[in-house]
């Protein structure tokens, strides 16, 4: 089975969520099958494993609807893409796409890093389920990150094709030392500053958490900094503006907890990245966070900063913190890239088999 993996969403210089998802999954999948990567910029190779690659057009190019005409030349049995928008027209191979979440139907503001024309198309696309259905039904199968998103896809009848849950992951907790109770009062947030992420609620909570600092790990801009700084006590926010993987892991490894007040997620990879290190997670009480963190999580209403304060205060008891740290490590073992790749491998094989059989009828 010849597998082509769409790595064109790999960032230049530093991963974001989709970029990390693709690079880690293709690395683990390549241990099970030979894989050829699709890239659209030679610089993407810096954050990708050393695997065969082919250069094609960017996923945001006007020719994207017909990218299959380029990919056909590689004669793949199956192509996997970590998004659902890969152009399907004219393809001669099995196509498996990814739906990470349905967030933007409820929160339609597009990411600001996209070109303006793509942002306009983004808004139009999310005005109705019809565009999503039409696109998904042109593929052969789909994967998604969680049961929560899969169930939403089924609820809205987005596709007649098979859906497989391929969870995001991290390394095994066995590779990390067992943590002890922290001596400092530090909280960590990793993620974007889109409105639905609700980072403002965390900043407000700091007013009732004197002595605590909040590390904001992701890239930001002056407007976001000013808005959050106005809500929090002086010197309580530390902006890393895009921390390296090493700084991120080191900060998590000494923090009291990772926090997220998000109103919606498709998975929430930072919670697994924290749990594998034995760092407790404090999360808004939404279905996806309950699914992934389970009994290891501390939950609060995203609309009530006082509830986040309560959860942070609970961790000031050394016995409670140590118990939650142990629970976090245990829970993280359910989410590894190797497990995700094994599930994806089977899904790709099933899709190829189903397409082959349907063509024989």
N, C-alpha and C positions, 0 to 999 in steps of 0.2 A: 504494500500500500504506500503510494507516494503522497506524502503530506506536505502541503505548503501552508505556512503560518504567516498571517498578515501582521507584520511588526511595524507597520507604517505609523502607528500611534505612539511610538517611542519618542520621548522628549529629547531635546538636545541639551546635554550638560547635566540635567538632574531629573529624576523620575517624578511624575505625578502618579495618581492611583492607577489609571489605565495603563500607563507606560510600565509601571512595576509589574502589574498583572501579566502583561504580555511577555515581558522579558523573563520572569521567573517561570511562567508556565511553559514557554517554549524550551527553556533550559531543561526542565524536568521531563517534558514530553520527548525530547531528543534522546533521553536515556532509554526510552522504550521503542522508538522508531526513528529511522532517518527523517530529518525535517529540513526543508528549505525555507528560509525566511524571505518575506517580501519587505523591502525598505523603500523609502522615497527620498532619503537624504543620506549620503555616505557617513555623516557625523553620527547617525543613529547607531552605528556599529559599536561606538564607544561604550554604550550601556547595554549591549546585547552579548549573548554568549558567542563563542567562536564556532559558528555553524555556516554551512553554505547559504548564500543569499543571492537575491536578484533585485535589481533596481527597476521600479515602475513609478508611475505618477503618484502625486500626493493624494490622500483621501479627501482633501478639500478642493481639489482641482475641478474645473468644469467638466473634465472628461471622466470623472469618477463613475457615472452611471454605466460606462462602457469599459471599465478597467478589465473586465473579464476577457476582452479581446487580446490584452497583453498577457494575462495569466494563462490563457489557453495554450500559449506557445511552450509553457513549461510542462505540459501534459500531466498535471496532477490528478490523482484519484480523488482527493478531497482537499478543500481549502477551508481553513478555520480562521475566522476573524474575531477579534475581541470587541467588535462593535456590530451593530445590525445594519449599517448603512453601506456596506460594500456593494458596488454596482453589480447587478445580477444579469444584465442583458448580454445575450450571446454566449453565455458560459457553457462549457462542455464537461464540467466536473461537478462533483458533489460539493455543496456549499453548506457549511454549518456556521451560524452567526451567534452573537451574544447579545442578550438583553440584560444589562446590569441592574436596571431599575426603571420605574415609571414616574420618577420624581417630577419631571418637567411638565407633566400634564397638570399637576397641582401647583407647581412653582415654575411658571413658564419663562422666567428671566434666563437668557442663555449666558454661558460663560463669556466674560468680557475679552478673553484672549483670542476669540475666534474673529475672523475677518467680518466686516459689517454685512457683506452679502450673505455669508453663512448664518449670521445671527438672524437676519430677516427670514431666511428659509427655515431656520430652527423654530421661530415663533409660528410660522404658518403650519409647519409640520405638526406641532403640538396643539393645534386648535381642534383637532378631531382624531378619533382612533382610526379613521379610515386609511390614512396614509401608512400608519404602522402596520395595519393588517395586510395591506397590499404588498408592502415590502417583505414582511416576514413570510408570507405565503409563497414568495418566489424562491425562498431557500428550501433546503431539504430537511433541516433540523436546527434546533437552537439549544444553547445552554444558557443558564442564568445562575446567579451567585447564591441564591437562597430559596427556600421553600416559600417564603413570604412573597417574593417577586413572582415565582412560578404560579402561585395561587392567584395573584392579581392578574397575570396574563390569562389564566383560564377564566377568571371571573368576567373579564372584558372580551373574551373570545378573540384574542389577538392572532391566533394561528391554529391551523389544523395539523401542523407538523409536530413531531415529538419534541418535548422539552426535557432536558436533563439538568439537574442541579450539580454544578461544579463549583464547590466553595473555594474562596480565596484562602491563602494560607501563609505560613511562615516556616521557620525551621523547627525541629523538634525541641521541646523544652529541656531535653537531656543535655543539650549543648550549652546550656547556660547555668551559672551558679545559682544556688538557692539564695534568695534575698533575705536580708534581715531588716528589722524595723528601721525606717529612715530617721536620720537625725535632723533633717531640715524639713521645712514645710513648703514643698514645691508641687505644683500641679502642671500638667502638660496638656496642650491642645494641638492636634494635628489635623489639618483639613483646610478647606477653602473658607472664604468669608462671604459666600453667597447668602442671601437673606434667610433661606430656610435652614442654614446651619446654626443660626441663633446664637452666635458667639457673644452677642451683647448680654444675654442672660448670665453667662459665666462671669463677665466683667462686673455686672451689678452685684453678683453674689460675693465678690471679693470685699465689698464694703463691710460685710459682716464676718470676714475672715482675716482679721488683722494678723500680720506676720507671714501670710501666705503670698507667694509669687506665682504667677501664671506664665509659663513658657509657651509662646505662640510660635510654632515651628515653621509654618508655611510662609511662602512669599506673600507680601502685602504691598500696599501703597500708602501714600501720605493721608488720603481721605479716610481709609479704614483705621489707620493708627490714631488719627485725631478723634474719630468717633468712639473708639474703644477706650482711649485714654481718658476721655471726658466722663466715662461711666465708672471707672475704677479708681481706687485710692492711688495717690502718688507712689511711683516706683514699684507698683505691684505687677506691672506687665513687662515682660521681657520679649521683645520682638527679634526672632532669629532671622526672619526674612529669607527663609529657604535653607534650613539646616541640612548639613550633609548627613548621610546615613549614620556615620560614626557619632556625630554630635547628637543626633536624634536618639540613638540607642543609649548613649551614655547618660543623657538627661532623663530618659525613661527609667534607667536602671537605678537612679537615686531618688526618683520622685515619690511622693505620697500616693498619687493616683493620676491616671489619664482621665480627662473629662470630655464629655460631648453633650451638648444640649440640643442636638439636631432634631428637627421636626420630621425628617424623612431620610432614609438611607436605603441603598440596595444591599449593603453588607456591613460596611464600617470596618475596613481593614485595620485602622489604628488600634481598635480594641484587641484584636488578636496579637498585633505586634507588641502591645503592652503586656498582655496576659502571659505570653511565652517567657517574658523576663521576670514574671512574678509580681508585676505591678498591678494593683487593683484598678478596676475600671468603674467609673461613675457615669451613668448614661441616662439620657432622657428615656422615659418609659414608653417606648414605641415597640411595635411587634418585632421588627427586625433585630433590635438590640436584645430583646428577650430571647429570640431564637438563637443568636450566636453566643451570647455570654451566659445565658442560662443562670444557674445558681451562683455563678462567680460574680455577677454584676451587682452594683448598687444602683437603684433606679429612683428617678425623681421626675416630677412634672416639668416639661420644658418652659412652662409659663410661671413657675414658682421658684425664683432664686433661693427662697428660704429653704426649700426642700433639698436643693444642692448643698446648702450650708449644713443642713442636718446630716447628710451623707458624709461630707468631709469630716465633720466633728466626730462621727462614729469611728472613723479610722484613727483618731487620736488615742484610742485604747490600743495598746500594743498587741493584746491578745486578738482583738478583732482584726487589726491590720494583718497580722501574721496568718490568721485563718483565711482571710480573703486572698492573700498572696498565694497561699498554697492552692486554694480553689481555682485561682486564675491559671496557674501553671497546668493543673490537671485538665482544665477545660481546653486550653490551647492545643493539647495533643490531638484533638479532633480535627484540627485545621492545619494541614501541611500542604505545601506545593506538590509534594510527591503523590499524596492522595488525590489531589485535584487533577493532576496529570493522568493518573491511572483511570479515573472516571472519564476524563475527556477522551482518552485513547479508545475506550470502549464505545463511547458515543460516536466517535468518528467512524469506527469500524461498522457499527450498526447502521449509520446513515449511508455508507457506501453500499452495504449489502442490500438495504431497502431500495435504493435507487436502481441498483443492478437488477433486482428481482422485478421491479415495476416496469422496467424497460423490456423485460422478456415476455411480459403478458401481452 
